[in-house]
Structures are given as C-alpha cells and as structure tokens.
C-alpha cells in the first residue's frame, strides 16, 4: 500500500497572519502525534508572509482520512484556520 503525500497551500487573508501563525504550530504538533502520520512540516514563503505550504506524509490514504476526522483537525483547521484564508488548495499524491 503506498504512502500518501499531502501538499496544502494556504493564502492567509490580509491582517490575519498572526492568528494563523498561532494556530498552525498547534496543528503540526497535534498531527505529528497521530499513529498514521509520518511527517508534518510548515513553510512560509520568504517573500510573502500570507503564503504557507504544509507538507504532510501519511502511511496510507486511510490514515489521512482519519487525520481529517480528529478533534484537532476540525477545531484548528476547519473552525480556526479556514475562515482566516483567502484560498486553500490541498493536493494528494501516492508516494511509492
């Protein structure tokens, strides 16, 4: 079964950078404790503080689906971060 590579791209709404910056480390820390998570790293574009990329790796598609059902995903991402974004794109790749 292939691992799953996730690339999430966030464009933070102007003026909301500090709020998102406070939530994203909490998300990364919580996600890294999940049994199916292999990696969770966050990058901010050096020329645009509103642009973030989250690079995530899971043992399987099922592990990623379980991640999206966790309390911390719902609270931090869906309720906390998403309302503070202008754009969000999530790309999924099978990693052989």
N, C-alpha and C positions, 0 to 999 in steps of 0.2 A: 504494500500500500504506500503510495507516495506521500511525502510530507506536503504541507500547504504553506506557500509563501504569500504573505499579505502585504500590500503596499497601500497605505491610506494617506491621501493627500488632503490637507485642510487649508482653507483660506479663511483666516480669522477676520471677523468684522472689525472695521476700524474702531479703535478705542476699547476693544475687548481683549487685547493681547495679554494683559496682566491676569485677567480672570482665567483665560485658557491656560496660561503658563502655570497657574497654581493647580489646575486640575490634571494636566497631562502627566506629571510625575506620579501622582496618586494612581492613575490608571496603569502606568507602566509597572509600578511596584506590585499592584494587585494582580495584574495579568501574569507576571513572572512567577507567581505562586501557584498558578493553575497546573495541574498534572500534565496536561497536553501541550503546554506552552514550552517552546524551545528557546525563544528569543523575543525580546520586545525592546526596540530602540527608537528613540525620538530624535529628529533632526530639525533644526530651524535654519531656513535659508539665510546665508550670511548677508545678503543684500535686500532681504525683505522679511522683517520680523513678523509679518502676517502669514507667512508661508511655512507650514510644518509638514513633515513627512514622518509617518510611523511605519517602521519596518518590523513585521511580526512573522514568526515562524511557529507552526503547529505540527504536531505529529501526524495529523490527519485532518480531513475536512470535518469529520465528526467532532474533533477537539475544538475546531474553530466555531462550529455551531454551538457547542457547549459554552465557549467563551462568551458568545453573544447572548446567552441566557443567564449569565451571572448577575448577581445583585450589583456588583461594582460597574459592570458594563452599562447596565440600564441607568444607574444613578449618575455615573461620571460622564458617559458618552451621550446617551440619548437625552437625559434630562439636563445635564450640565454643559457639555461642550457643544453639541449640535446647535442649540439655539444661539450660540455665540459665533457661528460661522456664516460666511457668505457662500462657501462652496465646500463640498466634501465628495471625494471620489475614492472608492475602495476597489482595488484590483486584486484578483485572486489568481495564483499560479500553482500548478502542480510542480513540486520540486522532486525530481528523480534522484 
